[in-house]
Amino acid sequence: MPDITFNLNSLLSTYLIPLAWKLAGALAMWIVGGWVINLIGNLSNRGMTRQKVEPTLIRYIESTIKVILRIVLVIAILSVFGIETTSFAALLAAAGIAIGAAWSGLLANFAAGAFLIILRPFKVGDMITAAGVTGDVREIGLFATTLDTPDNVRVTVGNNKLFGDNIVNYSHNDFRRVELKAQIAHAVDPKDAIARLKARVAQIPNVMKTPEPSVEILEFNAAGTLIGVRPFCHNKDYWQVYFDTNNAIQEVGGSAGWPIPAPHQVLLQKA
């Protein structure tokens, strides 16, 4: 019986108690380290915000800092248990190569995200079309970009796919042109129709005076004359001007009594 007691005391003092202290220390390091990492991330965010750094770049740098510090924290915790950190670093590098080979697409998205931040073809808040998606950019992440479509659907697109496609940025320039068409019948005088449309479109709220609205003949077809109606407006007013211009075309045609355009064919009979 004394031998058993001695063995238990020896086990406790030699292995269990030191292991418990190490576990407690590792837990404390994880909690405190996590708090410090979040603090550093928040401080870097505030500092860059005060320096008026691009919000997209702020999020990207903050995420990168937290990931790197979290890896350092894990290595530090492993050192508490007596694991050689140099060997672990070599193992981590080897694992990184293996993971890189297996997850080449994920790393490609990461690299593409870095290029999106550096080259800045768009920023958070811009409306773009890319990779077959049109929407407002909400976040440019480490691996994917998040957009909200005009019908309020959240879409997440891989950065590599986004960067490898043509990117149309509707918000980069201060204003844009609304593209609409008005089909008038053969019996309607095109010059009179253009004058009426120009006068009415100029009255639409938020239509720019300079450059002035463009109302010109696009083509002559079987139904009559096709007129292009193209007012300019600021980006935030685009859809309001778009729909108001459509209504203006209908109002002008109705008030002037234009006939409904329809294709005409002339059949010639041989004598």
VENDASUL-V507294 format. One line per field, one symbol per residue. phi: phi as a letter, one per 40 degrees, with the letter a starting at -180 (. if undefined). psi: psi as a letter, one per 40 degrees, with the letter a starting at -180 (. if undefined). burial: # if it has 24 or more other C-alpha atoms within 12 Angstrom, else .. A space follows every 50 residues. Layout:
phi: ???
psi: ???
burial: ???
This chain:
phi: .cccccccccccccbccdcccccccccccccccccccccccccccccccc cgcddccccccccccccccccccccccccccgcccccccccccccccccc ccbccccccccccccccccfcabchccbbafgbbiccbabccbabbbbcd cgbcbbbcccccccbcbbbcbcccaabcbbbbcbcccccdcccccccccc ccccdgcccbccdbbaccabbccibbbcbbcbacdcbdcccdcccdcccc ccccccgccccacbbbbbbcc
psi: dddddddddddddddddddddddddddddddddddddddddddddddddd efihddddddddddddddddddddddddddeehhdddddddddddddddd ddfddddddddddddddddfeiiheihihifehhihhdhhadeihhihid ffhhhhhhdddddeihhhheedidiihhhiihhiidehhddddddddddd ddehiehidhiiihhihdihadebhhhhhgiiiideeddddddddddddd dddddefhihhihhihhhhi.
burial: .........................#..##..##..#..##..##..... ....############..##..######.#.................... .......##########...##########..################.. ....#########...#.###...###########..#.#..##.##### ##.#.###....#####......############.##..##.###.### .##....#.............
